[in-house]
């Protein structure tokens, strides 16, 4: 079972974002382990997962697991546009040695409760007995996962272990704490309230670039600490996020390119200079 602080990891890419950069995974996971993280979520929103092919994600997950070398739990985000692709990714994650599988609801079509349950149940079966987590993020998927769907999943999918909840404000987040499953906080601003309310940790996009700072707040959650992380996240979000995070990691010494998969973009020259000035002054 997952616990503690997980980074929603970036995915190392090269050739203008067209290829996985296999050589950069090891140094990236070294930094995460040295910073005190408990694990990573591979190929989530921060990791450009939905922009990669099924085969790229399956190959990349094997590289993540090998690079973690038992030091970090590697959870695989297997959400995809179709149930068939989601099932293939979930089954592959179990075979690759992932510690858990997470799935966001497919975007674009607003699925009703019957369709939501069928999709998540199929993914949970595909990776069983590996722990299965629902990734709730209504802003990204376009709809919330219904509480009744999750209650039914808890009853009918023995490996349904918990959720990553990235909804905010607190009023949107809080209902998912009532389900009796492990909950990980997505929004850094809610880490202290979420953990006080029973969450078991955080799966943080910010931790992909600032792992030590996020781990410290999860370990000793305070309102002041969470507010500081929120300010740091807001500062970073002034730039195209995925490319900016890769540039931050490169500034910290990880041999990582800023390459992202289109339609995401790298920073402009002016943006890159502004980012470097901020990092140098912080």
Backbone as JSON, one array per atom type, in Angstrom:
{
  "sequence": "XXXXXXXXXXXXXXXXXXXXXXXXXXXXXXXXXXXXXXXXXXXXXXXXXXXXXXXXXXXXXXXXXXXXXXXXXXXXXXXXXXXXXXXXXXXXXXXXXXXXXXXXXXXXXXXXXXXXXXXXXXXXXXXXXXXXXXXXXXXXXXXXXXXXXXXXXXXXXXXXXXXXXXXXXXXXXXXXXXXXXXXXXXXXXXXXXXXXXXXXXXXXXXXXXXXXXXXXXXXXXXXXXXXXXXXXXXXXXXXXXXXXXXXXXXXXXXXXXXXXXXXXXXXXXXXXXXXXXXXXXX",
  "N": [[0.83, -1.2, 0.0], [0.44, 2.27, -0.72], [1.95, 5.17, 0.77], [2.66, 8.31, 2.45], [4.76, 10.69, 0.8], [4.49, 11.26, -2.58], [5.88, 12.05, -5.7], [4.35, 13.46, -8.51], [5.67, 12.49, -11.14], [7.8, 14.02, -13.62], [8.27, 13.15, -17.09], [11.13, 12.06, -18.62], [12.14, 13.22, -21.76], [13.28, 13.34, -25.17], [14.62, 14.5, -28.36], [13.0, 16.66, -29.19], [10.73, 16.02, -27.78], [9.79, 13.73, -28.88], [10.71, 11.21, -28.2], [11.34, 8.84, -25.54], [13.71, 9.62, -23.03], [15.83, 7.6, -22.04], [18.21, 7.58, -20.57], [18.02, 9.56, -18.66], [16.28, 8.85, -16.65], [17.37, 7.45, -14.43], [19.12, 9.35, -12.98], [17.07, 11.19, -12.33], [15.35, 9.71, -10.63], [17.2, 9.2, -8.64], [17.52, 11.76, -7.5], [14.93, 12.12, -6.46], [14.77, 10.03, -4.56], [16.89, 10.75, -2.84], [15.87, 13.09, -1.83], [14.01, 12.34, -0.01], [11.5, 11.35, -0.71], [8.7, 9.07, -0.81], [7.75, 7.75, -2.99], [6.81, 7.66, -6.51], [4.44, 8.86, -8.89], [3.99, 7.71, -11.98], [3.59, 8.95, -15.28], [1.32, 10.56, -15.02], [-0.7, 13.57, -15.13], [1.31, 15.5, -14.88], [3.35, 14.07, -15.95], [2.81, 13.89, -18.64], [1.33, 11.77, -19.58], [-1.06, 11.05, -21.07], [-0.41, 11.91, -23.57], [1.35, 10.17, -24.63], [2.05, 7.07, -26.32], [0.49, 3.83, -25.81], [2.45, 1.79, -25.84], [4.79, 3.3, -25.41], [4.31, 4.2, -22.81], [4.21, 1.78, -21.43], [6.79, 0.79, -21.84], [8.25, 2.91, -20.72], [7.41, 2.75, -18.06], [8.63, 0.41, -17.2], [11.24, 1.29, -17.24], [11.14, 3.3, -15.27], [10.6, 1.68, -12.97], [12.89, 0.08, -12.87], [14.83, 2.07, -12.49], [14.07, 3.08, -10.03], [14.79, 1.03, -8.31], [13.91, -0.32, -6.01], [14.0, 1.61, -4.04], [12.04, 3.5, -4.04], [8.48, 3.56, -4.17], [6.76, 2.86, -7.15], [4.06, 4.05, -8.63], [1.74, 3.53, -11.21], [0.2, 5.64, -13.44], [-2.54, 4.87, -15.3], [-4.59, 5.87, -16.76], [-6.5, 6.46, -19.67], [-7.88, 7.33, -22.91], [-9.66, 5.36, -23.81], [-11.37, 2.46, -22.58], [-10.22, 0.03, -23.29], [-7.48, 0.67, -23.79], [-6.81, 1.61, -21.26], [-7.14, -0.71, -19.69], [-5.17, -2.34, -20.88], [-2.86, -0.92, -20.16], [-3.04, -1.05, -17.36], [-2.86, -3.81, -16.86], [-0.29, -4.23, -17.9], [1.17, -2.69, -16.09], [1.07, -4.18, -13.73], [2.53, -6.39, -14.54], [5.0, -5.2, -14.94], [6.01, -4.64, -12.47], [5.1, -2.52, -10.94], [4.07, -0.67, -8.02], [1.49, 0.05, -7.61], [-1.62, 0.97, -9.23], [-3.1, 3.77, -10.78], [-5.97, 5.53, -11.96], [-7.45, 7.99, -13.91], [-10.66, 9.37, -14.72], [-11.75, 9.01, -18.09], [-11.23, 11.79, -20.22], [-13.22, 14.25, -22.01], [-15.76, 12.91, -22.86], [-18.62, 13.18, -20.86], [-19.01, 10.93, -18.58], [-21.65, 8.89, -17.35], [-22.86, 7.46, -14.2], [-23.05, 4.69, -14.46], [-21.34, 4.12, -16.63], [-18.94, 5.13, -15.62], [-18.48, 3.35, -13.45], [-18.19, 0.87, -14.78], [-15.89, 1.34, -16.28], [-13.83, 1.9, -14.35], [-13.98, -0.44, -12.81], [-13.19, -2.39, -14.66], [-10.53, -1.65, -15.08], [-9.5, -2.04, -12.5], [-9.81, -4.81, -12.21], [-8.01, -5.65, -14.16], [-5.48, -5.15, -13.13], [-5.43, -6.49, -10.74], [-3.96, -8.57, -8.19], [-2.89, -6.07, -7.52], [-2.74, -2.97, -5.76], [-5.32, -0.62, -6.38], [-6.09, 2.64, -7.44], [-8.3, 5.36, -7.67], [-8.09, 8.26, -9.56], [-9.08, 11.31, -8.91], [-10.06, 14.18, -10.47], [-11.78, 16.59, -11.3], [-11.62, 18.92, -12.83], [-9.84, 18.29, -14.85], [-10.72, 15.84, -16.0], [-13.28, 16.53, -16.63], [-15.56, 15.94, -15.27], [-16.82, 14.94, -12.04], [-15.94, 11.96, -10.22], [-18.52, 9.93, -9.2], [-19.7, 9.63, -5.85], [-21.27, 7.41, -5.19], [-20.47, 5.59, -7.14], [-17.87, 5.07, -6.31], [-18.36, 3.94, -3.82], [-19.63, 1.58, -4.59], [-17.55, 0.44, -6.04], [-15.75, 0.0, -3.99], [-17.03, -2.08, -2.71], [-17.1, -4.1, -4.65], [-14.66, -4.41, -5.92], [-11.98, -5.87, -4.8], [-9.32, -4.99, -4.68], [-9.42, -2.23, -4.71], [-7.98, 0.41, -3.36], [-7.73, 3.11, -2.72], [-7.57, 6.72, -3.32], [-6.31, 9.39, -5.35], [-6.91, 12.7, -4.85], [-7.45, 15.58, -6.49], [-9.05, 17.75, -6.49], [-10.18, 21.06, -5.73], [-11.87, 23.86, -4.21], [-11.57, 23.16, -0.63], [-14.15, 22.25, -0.03], [-14.85, 20.76, -2.25], [-13.01, 18.75, -2.12], [-13.24, 17.44, 0.4], [-15.52, 15.56, 0.64], [-14.56, 13.07, -0.31], [-13.07, 11.98, 1.68], [-14.71, 10.55, 3.25], [-15.12, 7.94, 2.54], [-13.82, 5.71, 3.49], [-11.46, 4.74, 2.39], [-7.96, 4.88, 1.48], [-6.73, 8.15, 1.05], [-4.99, 10.4, -0.98], [-3.62, 13.61, -1.05], [-3.88, 15.98, -3.6], [-3.79, 18.87, -4.24], [-1.4, 21.11, -3.14], [-1.91, 23.18, -1.36], [-3.85, 22.17, 0.29], [-2.74, 20.22, 1.86], [-2.21, 20.13, 4.69], [-4.8, 20.31, 5.84], [-6.02, 18.14, 4.62], [-4.53, 15.9, 5.57], [-4.99, 16.19, 8.3], [-7.65, 15.58, 8.22], [-7.65, 12.9, 7.69], [-6.34, 11.94, 5.42], [-3.72, 10.0, 3.88], [-1.38, 10.87, 2.86], [0.38, 12.63, 0.23], [0.12, 13.13, -3.27], [1.94, 14.83, -5.31], [2.25, 17.34, -7.74], [3.99, 19.5, -7.58], [6.06, 18.39, -6.12], [7.53, 17.1, -8.01], [9.43, 18.86, -8.95], [10.25, 20.19, -6.69], [10.95, 18.35, -4.5], [11.96, 17.98, -1.85], [10.93, 20.11, -0.37], [8.14, 19.64, -0.44], [7.95, 17.09, 0.75], [8.75, 17.7, 3.34], [6.6, 19.19, 4.34], [4.51, 17.35, 4.21], [5.44, 15.5, 6.03], [5.46, 16.96, 8.4], [2.84, 18.48, 8.76], [1.54, 21.73, 8.45], [-0.48, 24.71, 8.56], [0.91, 26.94, 7.71], [3.06, 25.81, 6.33], [1.73, 24.51, 4.21], [0.61, 26.72, 2.95], [2.92, 28.0, 2.1], [3.83, 26.16, 0.2], [1.74, 26.42, -1.63], [2.16, 29.02, -2.56], [4.63, 28.67, -3.81], [3.92, 26.85, -5.8], [2.13, 28.45, -7.27], [3.88, 30.36, -8.24], [5.49, 28.85, -9.93], [3.6, 28.03, -11.78], [3.3, 30.15, -13.44], [4.66, 29.72, -15.7], [4.82, 27.52, -18.63], [4.0, 24.47, -17.38], [5.07, 21.71, -17.38], [7.45, 21.83, -18.93], [8.77, 23.83, -17.51], [9.19, 22.62, -15.03], [10.97, 20.61, -15.75], [13.13, 22.19, -16.47], [13.74, 23.34, -14.0], [14.61, 21.05, -12.64], [16.84, 20.4, -14.2], [18.41, 22.64, -13.62], [18.99, 21.99, -11.03], [20.79, 20.01, -11.41], [20.09, 17.58, -12.58], [20.42, 15.6, -15.45], [18.5, 16.55, -17.6], [16.42, 17.18, -20.31], [14.45, 19.96, -21.5], [12.5, 19.13, -23.16], [9.2, 18.52, -24.31], [6.15, 16.77, -25.04], [4.28, 17.58, -27.87], [0.92, 18.82, -27.89], [2.07, 20.43, -25.89], [4.43, 22.97, -24.84], [7.8, 24.29, -24.84], [9.53, 26.74, -22.79], [9.67, 30.18, -23.72], [12.5, 32.21, -24.78], [12.6, 34.53, -23.17], [10.94, 33.72, -21.05], [12.43, 31.55, -20.04], [14.7, 32.88, -19.12], [13.57, 34.46, -17.13], [12.7, 32.46, -15.37], [15.17, 31.34, -14.59], [16.31, 33.55, -13.28], [14.58, 33.77, -11.11], [15.04, 31.29, -9.81], [17.73, 31.57, -9.15], [17.6, 33.6, -7.29], [16.18, 32.61, -5.21]],
  "CA": [[0.0, 0.0, 0.0], [1.17, 3.52, -0.79], [1.82, 6.1, 1.89], [3.66, 9.35, 2.47], [4.87, 11.71, -0.24], [4.83, 10.8, -3.93], [5.94, 13.07, -6.75], [3.78, 13.21, -9.83], [6.96, 12.68, -11.81], [7.94, 14.37, -15.03], [8.78, 12.08, -17.94], [12.26, 12.5, -19.45], [11.95, 13.07, -23.2], [14.33, 13.91, -26.03], [14.24, 14.66, -29.77], [11.86, 17.55, -29.27], [9.58, 15.39, -27.14], [9.32, 12.6, -29.69], [11.22, 9.94, -27.7], [11.75, 8.73, -24.15], [15.14, 9.8, -22.79], [16.05, 6.55, -21.05], [19.39, 7.85, -19.73], [17.74, 10.56, -17.63], [15.41, 8.33, -15.6], [18.14, 7.11, -13.25], [19.43, 10.55, -12.19], [15.84, 11.78, -11.81], [14.92, 8.92, -9.48], [18.19, 9.42, -7.59], [17.17, 13.0, -6.82], [13.71, 11.91, -5.68], [15.1, 9.2, -3.41], [17.74, 11.52, -1.93], [15.07, 14.16, -1.24], [13.14, 11.8, 1.03], [10.19, 10.93, -1.17], [8.33, 7.67, -0.64], [7.44, 7.13, -4.26], [6.44, 8.51, -7.63], [3.35, 8.48, -9.79], [4.5, 7.84, -13.34], [2.7, 9.17, -16.43], [0.13, 11.33, -14.73], [-0.8, 14.83, -15.88], [2.62, 16.11, -14.87], [4.23, 13.23, -16.76], [2.4, 13.91, -20.05], [0.96, 10.39, -19.89], [-2.08, 10.86, -22.11], [0.16, 12.28, -24.86], [2.25, 9.1, -25.05], [1.37, 5.85, -26.77], [0.44, 2.74, -24.83], [3.73, 1.11, -25.8], [5.75, 4.18, -24.75], [4.04, 4.2, -21.38], [4.6, 0.48, -20.87], [8.26, 0.74, -21.82], [8.71, 3.9, -19.76], [7.17, 2.27, -16.7], [9.69, -0.54, -16.87], [12.44, 2.08, -16.95], [10.91, 3.9, -13.96], [10.73, 0.66, -11.93], [14.3, -0.3, -12.79], [15.59, 3.19, -11.93], [13.74, 3.21, -8.6], [15.64, 0.02, -7.68], [13.42, -0.67, -4.7], [14.12, 2.73, -3.09], [10.8, 4.26, -4.13], [7.34, 2.93, -4.8], [6.39, 3.43, -8.44], [2.66, 3.87, -9.0], [1.56, 3.8, -12.63], [-1.07, 6.19, -13.9], [-2.94, 4.11, -16.49], [-5.74, 6.48, -17.39], [-6.42, 6.66, -21.12], [-9.17, 7.74, -23.47], [-10.55, 4.22, -23.97], [-11.26, 1.4, -21.56], [-9.28, -0.99, -23.77], [-6.12, 1.12, -23.53], [-6.63, 1.66, -19.81], [-6.97, -2.09, -19.24], [-3.86, -2.81, -21.33], [-1.85, -0.27, -19.34], [-3.13, -1.57, -16.0], [-2.29, -5.16, -16.87], [1.14, -4.08, -18.09], [1.77, -2.16, -14.87], [1.24, -5.3, -12.82], [3.62, -7.22, -15.06], [6.26, -4.44, -14.88], [6.47, -4.52, -11.1], [4.63, -1.31, -10.29], [3.54, -0.86, -6.67], [0.05, 0.35, -7.62], [-2.16, 1.56, -10.46], [-4.08, 4.84, -10.61], [-6.69, 5.8, -13.21], [-8.37, 9.12, -13.96], [-11.75, 9.17, -15.66], [-11.42, 9.49, -19.43], [-11.76, 13.12, -20.5], [-14.0, 14.59, -23.21], [-17.15, 12.48, -22.71], [-19.04, 13.19, -19.45], [-19.54, 9.6, -18.31], [-22.61, 8.76, -16.26], [-22.37, 6.58, -13.14], [-22.92, 3.31, -14.96], [-20.13, 4.05, -17.45], [-17.81, 5.31, -14.71], [-18.21, 2.13, -12.7], [-17.7, -0.17, -15.69], [-14.52, 1.68, -16.66], [-12.92, 1.71, -13.22], [-13.97, -1.86, -12.42], [-12.38, -3.12, -15.64], [-9.12, -1.34, -14.81], [-9.13, -2.69, -11.25], [-9.66, -6.25, -12.49], [-6.85, -5.89, -15.02], [-4.23, -5.09, -12.37], [-5.56, -7.23, -9.48], [-4.32, -7.98, -6.89], [-2.17, -4.83, -7.27], [-3.63, -1.91, -5.26], [-5.9, 0.22, -7.43], [-6.48, 3.96, -6.95], [-9.0, 6.27, -8.58], [-7.52, 9.61, -9.6], [-10.2, 12.24, -9.03], [-9.67, 15.54, -10.83], [-12.92, 16.95, -12.15], [-11.24, 19.97, -13.79], [-9.13, 17.68, -15.96], [-11.55, 14.84, -16.67], [-14.5, 17.18, -17.09], [-16.68, 15.53, -14.42], [-16.35, 14.25, -10.84], [-16.33, 10.56, -10.03], [-19.63, 9.93, -8.26], [-19.45, 8.93, -4.6], [-21.92, 6.09, -5.24], [-19.6, 4.73, -7.96], [-16.74, 4.68, -5.48], [-18.86, 3.01, -2.8], [-19.84, 0.29, -5.24], [-16.23, -0.09, -6.36], [-15.2, -0.5, -2.72], [-17.68, -3.35, -2.4], [-16.98, -5.13, -5.69], [-13.28, -4.53, -6.39], [-11.21, -6.07, -3.57], [-8.03, -4.27, -4.69], [-9.61, -0.78, -4.68], [-7.3, 0.79, -2.12], [-7.82, 4.51, -2.37], [-7.75, 7.76, -4.32], [-5.65, 10.68, -5.37], [-7.95, 13.7, -5.06], [-6.83, 16.86, -6.86], [-10.07, 18.8, -6.52], [-10.21, 22.14, -4.76], [-11.39, 24.08, -2.85], [-11.75, 22.11, 0.37], [-15.5, 21.71, -0.09], [-14.87, 19.74, -3.3], [-12.09, 17.67, -1.72], [-13.59, 16.78, 1.66], [-16.41, 14.38, 0.62], [-13.88, 11.82, -0.63], [-12.48, 11.46, 2.91], [-15.74, 9.82, 3.99], [-15.38, 6.65, 1.88], [-13.15, 4.61, 4.16], [-10.3, 4.28, 1.62], [-6.83, 5.8, 1.59], [-6.82, 9.33, 0.19], [-3.79, 11.22, -1.15], [-3.94, 15.0, -1.38], [-3.23, 16.53, -4.78], [-3.46, 20.3, -4.14], [-0.47, 21.32, -2.02], [-2.51, 24.1, -0.41], [-4.76, 21.43, 1.17], [-2.06, 19.09, 2.49], [-2.37, 20.04, 6.14], [-6.2, 20.02, 6.15], [-6.32, 16.79, 4.18], [-3.94, 14.94, 6.49], [-5.75, 16.31, 9.54], [-8.95, 14.96, 8.01], [-7.52, 11.46, 7.52], [-5.56, 11.55, 4.25], [-2.52, 9.25, 4.27], [-0.19, 11.46, 2.24], [0.17, 13.53, -0.9], [0.7, 12.9, -4.59], [2.1, 16.25, -5.59], [2.95, 17.79, -8.95], [5.09, 20.37, -7.17], [7.16, 17.56, -5.64], [8.36, 16.68, -9.14], [10.54, 19.81, -9.09], [10.66, 20.61, -5.36], [10.56, 17.2, -3.68], [12.31, 18.11, -0.44], [10.01, 21.05, 0.25], [6.83, 19.02, -0.26], [8.08, 16.01, 1.73], [8.84, 18.29, 4.68], [5.27, 19.59, 4.79], [3.73, 16.13, 4.44], [5.95, 14.88, 7.26], [5.06, 17.81, 9.52], [1.89, 19.39, 8.1], [1.04, 22.94, 9.11], [-1.14, 25.65, 7.65], [1.94, 27.81, 7.15], [3.8, 25.03, 5.35], [0.89, 24.32, 3.02], [0.49, 28.02, 2.27], [4.18, 28.22, 1.41], [3.83, 25.34, -1.01], [0.8, 27.02, -2.57], [2.83, 30.16, -3.19], [5.66, 28.14, -4.7], [3.22, 26.3, -6.96], [1.6, 29.55, -8.07], [5.01, 31.0, -8.93], [5.9, 27.96, -11.01], [2.53, 27.95, -12.77], [3.37, 31.28, -14.36], [5.32, 29.21, -16.9], [4.33, 26.21, -19.06], [4.42, 23.73, -16.2], [5.92, 20.52, -17.56], [8.78, 22.25, -19.37], [9.4, 24.59, -16.43], [9.67, 21.68, -14.02], [12.18, 19.96, -16.27], [14.22, 23.17, -16.39], [14.13, 23.43, -12.59], [15.39, 19.86, -12.32], [18.14, 20.55, -14.85], [19.13, 23.64, -12.82], [19.45, 21.3, -9.83], [21.84, 19.08, -11.77], [19.61, 16.38, -13.24], [20.66, 15.76, -16.89], [17.15, 16.44, -18.14], [16.06, 18.19, -21.32], [13.16, 20.61, -21.31], [11.62, 18.65, -24.23], [7.86, 18.05, -23.96], [5.39, 16.24, -26.17], [3.26, 18.49, -28.39], [0.94, 20.27, -28.08], [2.76, 21.21, -24.86], [5.54, 23.73, -25.41], [8.9, 24.73, -24.0], [9.51, 28.15, -22.46], [10.34, 31.12, -24.62], [13.78, 32.7, -24.25], [12.32, 35.45, -22.07], [10.43, 32.94, -19.92], [13.54, 30.78, -19.48], [15.55, 33.8, -18.37], [12.84, 34.83, -15.91], [12.75, 31.3, -14.48], [16.53, 31.24, -14.05], [16.51, 34.63, -12.31], [13.83, 33.4, -9.92], [15.73, 30.2, -9.13], [18.98, 32.09, -8.6], [17.33, 34.51, -6.18], [15.38, 31.95, -4.16]],
  "C": [[0.87, 1.25, 0.0], [0.96, 4.35, 0.46], [2.85, 7.2, 1.72], [3.59, 10.32, 1.32], [5.3, 11.09, -1.55], [4.88, 12.01, -4.85], [5.17, 12.59, -7.96], [4.88, 13.51, -10.83], [6.81, 13.22, -13.22], [8.44, 13.15, -15.79], [9.93, 12.61, -18.78], [12.02, 12.19, -20.93], [13.13, 13.7, -23.93], [13.78, 14.05, -27.44], [13.0, 15.53, -29.91], [10.59, 16.98, -28.66], [9.1, 14.15, -27.84], [9.71, 11.24, -29.11], [11.44, 9.99, -26.2], [13.27, 8.92, -24.06], [15.55, 8.84, -21.67], [17.2, 6.86, -20.11], [19.09, 8.79, -18.58], [16.88, 10.03, -16.49], [16.18, 8.06, -14.31], [18.5, 8.31, -12.4], [18.19, 11.22, -11.6], [15.38, 11.03, -10.57], [15.92, 9.01, -8.33], [17.85, 10.68, -6.79], [15.94, 12.81, -5.94], [13.98, 11.08, -4.43], [15.91, 9.99, -2.38], [16.95, 12.61, -1.21], [14.09, 13.65, -0.19], [11.73, 11.46, 0.59], [9.97, 9.45, -0.89], [8.05, 6.97, -1.96], [7.18, 8.16, -5.34], [5.19, 7.96, -8.3], [3.85, 8.76, -11.2], [3.37, 8.05, -14.33], [1.33, 9.74, -16.06], [0.08, 12.59, -15.58], [0.56, 15.5, -15.97], [3.6, 15.37, -15.77], [3.8, 13.07, -18.2], [1.84, 12.56, -20.51], [-0.01, 10.23, -21.05], [-1.57, 11.25, -23.49], [1.09, 11.21, -25.41], [1.45, 7.88, -25.47], [1.36, 4.81, -25.66], [1.8, 2.07, -24.72], [4.8, 1.98, -25.15], [5.55, 4.17, -23.25], [4.43, 2.88, -20.74], [6.12, 0.36, -20.79], [8.8, 1.71, -20.76], [8.5, 3.46, -18.32], [8.24, 1.27, -16.29], [10.98, 0.19, -16.53], [12.32, 2.75, -15.58], [11.17, 2.87, -12.84], [12.19, 0.26, -11.76], [15.12, 0.81, -12.14], [15.29, 3.39, -10.45], [14.51, 2.2, -7.77], [15.23, -0.29, -6.25], [13.47, 0.45, -3.68], [12.82, 3.51, -2.98], [9.7, 3.37, -4.67], [7.03, 3.63, -6.11], [4.93, 3.06, -8.72], [2.5, 4.29, -10.46], [0.2, 4.42, -12.89], [-1.4, 5.54, -15.24], [-4.19, 4.67, -17.15], [-5.5, 6.75, -18.86], [-7.81, 6.97, -21.64], [-10.16, 6.59, -23.59], [-10.34, 3.23, -22.83], [-10.26, 0.35, -22.01], [-7.84, -0.58, -23.51], [-5.83, 1.18, -22.04], [-6.38, 0.27, -19.25], [-5.6, -2.62, -19.65], [-2.74, -2.2, -20.48], [-1.86, -0.82, -17.91], [-2.54, -2.97, -15.9], [-0.78, -5.1, -17.02], [1.84, -3.56, -16.86], [2.01, -3.27, -13.86], [2.42, -6.17, -13.26], [4.97, -6.53, -14.89], [6.8, -4.29, -13.47], [6.1, -3.22, -10.42], [4.06, -1.65, -8.92], [2.03, -0.67, -6.63], [-0.32, 0.92, -8.98], [-3.15, 2.65, -10.07], [-4.7, 5.16, -11.97], [-7.59, 7.01, -13.02], [-9.49, 8.78, -14.93], [-11.39, 9.72, -17.02], [-12.03, 10.86, -19.71], [-12.62, 13.13, -21.76], [-15.46, 14.19, -23.07], [-17.55, 12.48, -21.24], [-19.75, 11.89, -19.08], [-20.55, 9.62, -17.17], [-22.1, 7.69, -15.27], [-22.18, 5.15, -13.62], [-21.64, 3.16, -15.77], [-18.88, 4.23, -16.59], [-17.47, 3.99, -14.01], [-17.62, 1.05, -13.61], [-16.24, 0.08, -16.06], [-13.54, 1.39, -15.53], [-12.85, 0.25, -12.78], [-13.13, -2.68, -13.37], [-10.9, -2.88, -15.4], [-8.65, -2.03, -13.53], [-8.93, -4.19, -11.45], [-8.37, -6.54, -13.25], [-5.54, -5.9, -14.23], [-4.27, -5.9, -11.08], [-4.5, -8.33, -9.4], [-3.55, -6.7, -6.55], [-3.15, -3.77, -6.75], [-4.04, -0.95, -6.38], [-6.42, 1.51, -6.8], [-7.22, 4.71, -8.05], [-8.4, 7.65, -8.44], [-8.66, 10.57, -9.91], [-9.69, 13.65, -9.3], [-10.69, 16.05, -11.83], [-12.54, 18.01, -13.18], [-10.57, 19.38, -15.02], [-10.01, 16.68, -16.72], [-12.82, 15.45, -17.24], [-15.71, 16.84, -16.26], [-16.09, 14.89, -13.16], [-16.74, 12.77, -10.89], [-17.38, 10.53, -8.92], [-19.28, 9.13, -7.01], [-20.08, 7.54, -4.6], [-21.12, 5.11, -6.09], [-18.45, 4.21, -7.1], [-17.17, 3.72, -4.37], [-19.09, 1.62, -3.4], [-18.5, -0.36, -5.59], [-15.58, -0.67, -5.11], [-15.77, -1.87, -2.37], [-17.31, -4.46, -3.39], [-15.58, -5.3, -6.25], [-12.37, -4.66, -5.16], [-9.89, -5.3, -3.53], [-8.19, -2.75, -4.78], [-9.12, -0.28, -3.33], [-7.5, 2.24, -1.74], [-7.91, 5.44, -3.56], [-6.63, 8.79, -4.22], [-6.74, 11.7, -5.7], [-7.27, 15.04, -5.3], [-7.83, 17.99, -6.94], [-9.82, 19.84, -5.44], [-11.35, 23.08, -5.16], [-11.73, 22.92, -1.92], [-13.12, 21.46, 0.27], [-15.65, 20.66, -1.18], [-14.02, 18.53, -2.93], [-12.66, 16.81, -0.59], [-14.5, 15.56, 1.53], [-15.69, 13.06, 0.37], [-13.17, 11.22, 0.59], [-13.45, 10.56, 3.65], [-15.92, 8.38, 3.52], [-14.71, 5.46, 2.55], [-12.04, 3.99, 3.34], [-9.18, 5.3, 1.81], [-6.97, 6.94, 0.59], [-5.47, 10.05, 0.2], [-4.22, 12.6, -1.63], [-3.17, 15.4, -2.64], [-2.84, 17.99, -4.62], [-2.57, 20.57, -2.92], [-1.06, 22.24, -0.96], [-3.41, 23.38, 0.6], [-4.07, 20.31, 1.94], [-2.34, 19.02, 3.98], [-3.81, 19.73, 6.53], [-6.56, 18.59, 5.76], [-5.78, 15.75, 5.14], [-4.64, 15.0, 7.85], [-7.1, 15.62, 9.44], [-8.87, 13.47, 7.72], [-6.77, 11.02, 6.28], [-4.23, 10.93, 4.7], [-1.25, 9.84, 3.68], [-0.58, 12.37, 1.11], [0.8, 12.95, -2.15], [0.76, 14.27, -5.24], [2.84, 16.5, -6.89], [4.15, 18.64, -8.58], [6.3, 19.56, -6.72], [8.03, 17.03, -6.77], [9.57, 17.58, -9.31], [11.09, 20.25, -7.74], [10.33, 19.51, -4.35], [10.82, 17.38, -2.19], [11.33, 19.03, 0.29], [8.65, 20.42, 0.52], [6.91, 17.91, 0.79], [8.12, 16.56, 3.15], [7.46, 18.66, 5.21], [4.38, 18.38, 5.02], [4.15, 15.48, 5.75], [5.51, 15.65, 8.5], [4.09, 18.87, 9.01], [1.45, 20.54, 9.0], [0.36, 23.81, 8.07], [-0.11, 26.54, 6.97], [2.74, 27.08, 6.08], [3.01, 24.84, 4.07], [0.74, 25.61, 2.24], [1.77, 28.35, 1.52], [4.28, 27.41, 0.14], [2.88, 25.91, -2.06], [1.42, 28.21, -3.29], [3.9, 29.7, -4.18], [5.02, 27.57, -5.96], [2.69, 27.41, -7.87], [2.72, 30.25, -8.85], [5.44, 30.15, -10.12], [4.86, 27.93, -12.13], [2.47, 29.17, -13.67], [3.99, 30.86, -15.69], [4.6, 27.94, -17.38], [4.88, 25.14, -18.12], [5.4, 22.59, -16.44], [7.34, 20.91, -17.97], [9.5, 23.02, -18.26], [9.95, 23.65, -15.36], [10.94, 20.95, -14.49], [13.36, 20.92, -16.22], [14.68, 23.37, -14.94], [15.01, 22.25, -12.21], [16.77, 19.91, -12.97], [19.01, 21.56, -14.09], [19.69, 23.02, -11.54], [20.46, 20.2, -10.14], [21.39, 17.78, -12.39], [19.81, 16.56, -14.76], [19.37, 15.55, -17.68], [16.93, 17.54, -19.15], [14.7, 18.79, -20.97], [12.13, 20.12, -22.33], [10.3, 18.13, -23.67], [7.16, 17.58, -25.23], [4.32, 17.24, -26.59], [1.87, 17.93, -28.16], [1.51, 21.08, -26.92], [3.96, 21.92, -25.49], [6.6, 24.02, -24.35], [8.71, 26.22, -23.67], [10.12, 28.97, -23.59], [11.68, 31.53, -24.0], [13.55, 33.62, -23.06], [11.82, 34.7, -20.83], [11.55, 32.15, -19.24], [14.45, 31.67, -18.65], [14.87, 34.23, -17.08], [12.88, 33.68, -14.9], [14.12, 31.18, -13.82], [16.8, 32.34, -13.03], [15.79, 34.31, -11.01], [14.56, 32.31, -9.12], [17.01, 30.7, -8.47], [18.76, 32.97, -7.37], [16.61, 33.85, -5.02], [16.25, 31.14, -3.21]]
}
